[in-house]
Amino acid sequence: MTDRQVKELPPVPDRLPAPVVDAHTHLDACGATTPEQVAEMLDRANAAGVSRVITVADDLDAARWAAEASTWDPRVFAAVAVHPTRTAQFGDAEKAEIEKLAAGERVVAIGETGLDYYWDYSPPEAQQAAFRWHIELSKRAGKPLMIHDRDAHDDILKILDEVGAPSTVVFHCFSGDAEFARKCVDRGFVLSFAGPVTFRNARALREAAVLVPSDQLLIETDAPFLTPHPFRGRPNEPYCVAYTARDLATLRGEDVNDFCAAVTRTAQRVFDLGDSNGA
């Protein structure tokens, strides 16, 4: 792959036979910061059959932006929280603003929150305290909890079990193996798979994806990160979730149309999106 190709977006794939939802993306980090840019990005997504997206915050500025951007285009919804790696300074003022933003009509989830033991940006104690607070906010707001879990499987489940999980829990960019997937599925959690599930060396993750019931499975891009095969390493956008949809359908031995319809039903239920396809 040339240096130029590394910087180029993948081609927009053929339109999926049924619309899907990108359950986790970062439109602002993809470069869409104005209403016009958001509309342009969603038009590209629609061309591939991606009808709606959840744009997700990782800090307070991103939460403000996501909540506002969700009002610009009917195809965009938002999730707000402070990412675990940014919780070293997470006080009353930040909590008050996140709670206010969470009440927005088009804010459909509390996220992304959780634990990240890979990066050494926030002490584990601060991350865990913030995670517990976001769990309680999810319960108060009556909105799904969207979890970031990196190298922290056991502590994530321990805290959820201790404080009581909200009625709907989504593991964004699920990264566990089949054993961990079973533990999550048995608790009624929803697992969202991003580009890494298409990587041919991700054997454990692909084994996990096969066993998840369709009503507990979502797909996402986490764009601009984690571009799916065969464009790994290149920039990512919501339309690229179409590549993941086709790959996962094949992996699970399902018809692509049936797979897309199932993950869309799950997204509509989880995020209370209604029945409109948003196109």
C-alpha positions in Angstrom: 0.0 0.0 0.0 1.4 3.4 -1.0 1.6 6.4 1.3 -1.2 8.0 -0.7 -3.5 5.0 -0.3 -2.9 5.0 3.4 -4.4 8.5 3.6 -7.3 7.9 1.3 -10.7 6.8 2.3 -11.7 3.3 1.1 -14.2 3.2 -1.8 -17.9 3.4 -1.0 -19.2 -0.2 -1.3 -22.3 -1.3 -3.1 -25.5 -0.5 -1.2 -26.5 -3.1 1.4 -29.8 -4.9 0.6 -31.3 -3.5 3.8 -30.4 -0.4 5.9 -28.2 -0.7 8.9 -27.2 1.6 11.8 -23.6 2.5 12.6 -24.0 2.1 16.4 -20.8 4.0 17.3 -18.9 6.6 15.4 -17.2 9.9 16.0 -18.3 12.3 13.2 -16.3 15.2 14.6 -13.1 13.2 14.6 -13.9 12.1 11.1 -13.7 15.8 10.1 -17.4 16.6 9.9 -17.8 19.6 12.2 -20.4 21.7 10.4 -24.0 20.8 9.5 -23.1 20.7 5.8 -20.1 18.4 6.5 -22.3 16.1 8.6 -24.9 15.9 5.8 -22.3 15.1 3.3 -20.9 12.3 5.4 -24.3 10.9 6.0 -25.1 11.1 2.3 -22.0 8.9 1.7 -23.2 6.5 4.4 -26.7 6.3 2.9 -25.1 5.4 -0.5 -23.8 2.3 1.2 -27.0 1.5 3.0 -26.1 3.0 6.4 -29.2 5.0 7.2 -28.4 6.3 10.7 -25.5 6.8 13.1 -24.8 7.3 16.8 -22.0 9.9 17.1 -20.3 9.4 20.4 -18.5 11.7 22.8 -15.2 11.1 24.6 -14.8 14.3 26.5 -16.9 17.3 27.5 -16.3 19.3 24.3 -17.2 16.3 22.2 -20.3 15.7 24.3 -21.5 19.3 23.6 -20.8 18.9 19.9 -22.5 15.5 19.6 -25.6 16.7 21.3 -25.8 19.7 19.0 -24.9 17.7 15.8 -27.8 15.3 16.6 -30.2 18.2 16.0 -28.7 19.1 12.5 -29.7 15.9 10.7 -32.5 13.4 11.3 -30.0 10.5 10.5 -27.8 11.5 13.5 -28.2 10.6 17.2 -25.8 11.1 20.0 -24.2 9.5 23.1 -22.5 11.6 25.8 -20.0 10.7 28.5 -16.4 11.3 29.5 -14.0 8.6 28.2 -12.2 6.6 31.0 -8.8 7.9 29.9 -10.0 11.4 30.5 -11.3 11.0 34.0 -8.3 12.1 36.0 -10.1 15.4 36.4 -13.8 14.6 36.5 -15.5 16.7 39.1 -19.0 18.1 39.9 -19.0 20.7 37.1 -18.3 18.1 34.5 -20.9 15.7 35.9 -23.5 18.4 36.0 -23.0 19.2 32.3 -22.9 15.6 31.2 -26.2 15.0 33.0 -27.8 18.0 31.4 -26.7 17.0 28.0 -27.9 13.4 28.6 -31.4 14.7 28.9 -31.5 15.8 25.2 -34.2 14.2 23.2 -31.7 12.9 20.5 -29.1 11.8 23.0 -29.9 8.0 23.0 -27.1 6.6 25.2 -24.6 7.3 28.0 -21.2 6.7 26.5 -18.5 6.0 26.0 -17.6 5.2 29.6 -15.9 2.2 31.2 -12.3 1.2 31.9 -9.1 1.4 29.9 -6.1 -0.3 31.4 -4.0 -0.1 28.2 -3.3 3.6 28.3 -1.8 5.2 31.5 -3.7 8.5 31.3 -6.1 8.2 34.2 -5.6 6.3 37.5 -7.7 3.1 37.7 -9.4 4.5 40.8 -10.5 7.6 39.0 -11.7 5.5 36.0 -13.7 3.2 38.3 -15.3 6.1 40.2 -16.3 7.8 36.9 -17.6 4.5 35.5 -19.8 4.0 38.6 -21.2 7.5 38.2 -22.0 7.0 34.5 -23.8 3.7 35.4 -26.0 5.6 37.8 -26.6 8.3 35.2 -27.7 5.7 32.7 -30.3 4.4 35.2 -31.5 7.9 36.1 -31.8 8.9 32.4 -33.3 5.6 31.3 -30.8 5.4 28.5 -28.4 2.6 27.5 -24.9 2.5 28.9 -22.3 2.3 26.2 -19.1 0.7 27.5 -15.5 1.2 26.5 -13.6 -1.9 27.7 -9.9 -2.2 27.0 -7.9 -4.8 29.0 -10.4 -4.5 31.8 -12.9 -7.3 31.2 -13.0 -8.7 34.8 -13.3 -5.3 36.5 -16.0 -4.1 34.1 -18.2 -7.1 35.0 -17.3 -6.9 38.7 -18.5 -3.2 38.9 -21.6 -3.9 36.8 -22.5 -6.8 39.1 -21.7 -4.8 42.3 -23.7 -1.7 41.5 -26.4 -3.3 39.3 -26.3 -3.0 35.5 -28.7 -0.6 33.8 -31.5 -2.3 31.8 -29.5 -2.0 28.6 -25.7 -2.3 28.4 -23.8 -2.1 25.1 -20.2 -3.2 24.9 -18.8 -0.9 22.2 -16.1 -2.4 19.9 -16.4 -5.8 21.7 -12.9 -7.1 22.2 -13.3 -10.3 24.2 -13.1 -14.0 23.3 -15.9 -16.5 23.2 -15.8 -17.1 27.0 -16.2 -13.5 27.8 -18.9 -13.1 25.2 -20.9 -15.8 26.8 -20.6 -14.1 30.2 -21.9 -10.9 28.6 -24.7 -12.6 26.6 -25.8 -14.5 29.7 -26.2 -11.1 31.5 -28.4 -9.8 28.7 -25.8 -7.3 27.4 -25.5 -6.2 23.8 -22.2 -6.7 22.0 -21.2 -4.2 19.2 -18.6 -5.3 16.7 -16.3 -3.0 14.8 -13.7 -3.4 12.1 -11.4 -5.7 14.1 -13.9 -8.5 13.8 -13.1 -8.6 10.1 -9.4 -9.0 10.6 -8.3 -12.5 9.6 -5.9 -12.8 12.5 -8.6 -12.0 15.1 -9.6 -15.6 15.6 -10.8 -15.3 19.2 -12.9 -12.3 18.4 -14.4 -13.9 15.3 -15.3 -17.0 17.3 -17.1 -14.7 19.8 -19.1 -13.0 17.1 -20.5 -16.3 15.9 -22.2 -17.2 19.2 -23.9 -13.8 19.9 -27.7 -14.0 19.4 -28.9 -11.6 16.7 -31.0 -9.6 19.1 -27.9 -8.9 21.2 -25.6 -7.9 18.3 -24.8 -4.5 16.8 -22.3 -3.3 14.3 -20.2 -0.1 14.3 -17.3 1.7 12.8 -15.7 3.6 15.7 -14.7 5.8 12.9 -12.2 7.3 12.1 -10.5 4.4 13.8 -10.5 0.6 13.1 -11.2 0.5 9.4 -12.4 -3.0 8.4 -10.6 -5.5 6.2 -9.4 -5.1 3.4 -8.7 -1.5 4.2 -7.1 -1.8 7.6 -4.9 1.2 8.4 -6.8 3.6 6.2 -9.2 6.4 7.4 -12.7 5.2 8.4 -16.2 6.7 8.0 -19.7 5.4 8.8 -20.2 4.0 5.3 -17.5 1.4 6.0 -19.7 -0.4 8.4 -21.2 -2.0 5.3 -17.9 -3.9 4.8 -18.3 -5.2 8.4 -21.9 -6.2 7.8 -21.1 -8.3 4.8 -18.1 -9.9 6.5 -20.0 -10.8 9.6 -23.0 -12.2 7.7 -20.7 -14.5 5.9 -18.9 -15.5 9.1 -22.2 -16.3 10.8 -23.5 -18.1 7.8 -26.4 -15.7 7.4 -28.1 -14.1 4.4 -26.8 -10.5 4.2 -30.4 -9.1 3.9 -31.5 -11.1 7.0 -28.4 -10.1 8.9 -28.9 -6.4 8.2 -32.5 -6.5 9.1 -31.7 -8.2 12.4 -29.0 -5.7 13.5 -31.2 -2.8 12.5 -34.1 -4.2 14.7 -31.6 -4.5 17.5 -30.4 -1.0 17.1 -33.9 0.4 16.9 -34.8 -1.4 20.2 -31.6 -0.6 22.1 -31.5 3.1 21.2 -35.3 3.6 20.9 -34.9 4.9 17.3 -38.4 4.0 16.1 -39.1 2.2 12.9 -38.1 4.8 10.4 -35.0 3.9 8.4 -33.8 7.5 8.4 -33.1 7.5 4.7 
